[in-house]
């Protein structure tokens, strides 16, 4: 695996980061099943293997990164050989003692090279250094690579929000306690 360097994002990175292919390919999805049993709503997720791989569009406009960048608590950029290959953006929820990760992106050409893992490790170090108690990851139910990454790092499913994104996709939330 190539050596991955991480650094805080600077303004001159934004145009390149926005130009990344933010879509993801998935062979499975987490399918939401809603039921009403005896008047009580029940929600259940099950992983469903798809008959063929699908390309999942990114749920946010990547071109809004420049506007959101200044509002985030931290944005890290990943580099391989001085080439930008990924980024992660996060914000602090001080009243909950939590850090929320809303964007974790590896450029399509650099996926499966440890970029996402390096960025998620940086988030965990950043949050731990500031004495946060937990980290919350947000992702689409169709983004199986992100779901697998969160599980690999010990995050646990903690909730969902139907029609959360402008694309009307379901958002999944995974959490990891730091203390």
N, C-alpha and C positions, 0 to 999 in steps of 0.2 A: 504494500500500500504506500502511496506517496505521502510525504510529510505535509501535514496540514497546519498552517499558521492561522491564528485568530487574532483579530484586533477590533477595537471599536470602529464602527462604520463612520466614514467621513463624507461630507457633502459630495465630493467628487466621485464617490462610489455609486451614488444613487441611480444615475442614468444606466449604468451597466447592470445593476441588480434588477432594475425594472424590466430590462430587456431579456432576462432569463426566461426559459420555458418553464412556467410554473405548473403546468399540467402534470398529472401522474397517471401511470398505467396500473390497473388493478385487475386481478383475476377473481377476486371475491369482494363482497361488500358485507357490512353489518346491516341486516335488514330489520327495520323497526316493525313490530307487530303490536297493534293496540287492540285491546279487548275490553269488553264490559261484562263482568261476571257478577251477577246479583247486584247490579248497580254500581259496582266498584270498578274503576278503570285499572287495567293492568297493562304495563308496557314490558315488552320482552325483545331482546335483540338476539339474533342468531346469525352466524356467519354463513353466507350462501355463496357457493362457488358458481361463477358465471360460465355460460357455455363458451365464451371467448373473452379475451382481455378487452377492457374498455379504457378509453382515455377520459380521465376525469378533469374537467376544467377547474382552475383555481377559483375559490369562492369569492375572492375579493379582486378588485381592480388593482393589478400590480402597479399601475401608474399613480395610484394614490400614496404609494410608499413615501414619496418625497414630502407629501403633506403630513403623513402620520409620523414620519421619522422624528420630528422635533417634539412630538407628544409622548413618545415612548421613553421609558426609564433607561433602556439600553438597547442598542442594536449592534450585534457582532457581525463581522464579515469574515468568511473563511477564504483562505488563499492557498493555492498550490502553485509553486514556482512563480510567485508574484501575480498569478492570474486569479481573479475573483471567481469563486466556485460555489458560494452559498452565503446565506445570512439567516439570522434569527432575530426576531424583535420581541420584546417583552415589556410589560408594565407592572408596576407595583400596586398591590391592593393593601395598603398599610393597615387599614382597619381589620382586615382578615389575616394579616401577617402572611400574605401569599404573593407569589410572583406568577403572572399569567403569561404564557407563551401563545401568541396569536399567529405568528408566521415562523415557519421552520422550512427553509427552501434550499435545496441543492440543485444547481443547474443540471439539466437533463444529461449532459455529457459527462458529468462527474458523480453521478449517483452510484451507489454500491461501492464507494471508495472510502467510507468512514466520515464523510463530511457532516452528515446529520448527527452522528454519534459525537463528533468533536464539538459541534455547536451545542448539543444538549448538555454535554459535560461542562462546557463553559457557563451555561445558564445555571446549572446546579452549583458550581463553585461560586458564581457571582451572588446567588441567593444565600448560600450558606455563610459567605463572608459578611453579609448584611443581617444575619440572624433571622432570616425568614423561616417560618415553620413548614411551609409547603409550596409546591410548584404545581400549577394547573396547566395542562396542555389542552388545546382546543383543535379539533380536526373534523373533517367531513367523514360521514359514515362510509363513504365510498373509498376513502384513502387508506387502503389496507397497509401499504408500506409505513405510513405514519403510526397506525395502530400497532403494528409489529414492533416498531422502534420503541414506542412508549412501553410496551410490555417487556421488551428486552431490558429496559432500564429500570424495571420494577414499578412502573406506574400502574395504578388500578383504575378501572372504569368507575366513575362516580356520578355520571349523569348525562343528560342529553337535552337538547332544545330543538324541537321540530320547527322546520322552516326558518331556521336561524339566519341563514345567509341570504343575500339578495337572489341567489340561484334557487332558493326555497329548499336547499339541502338540509339534512339533519346534521347538527353539530354534536359531536361526542366530546365528553370531558373526561380526562384522566388526571389523577392526582398522585403525588408522591410526598410523603412526610419526610422532612429533613431532620427532625428531632424526635 
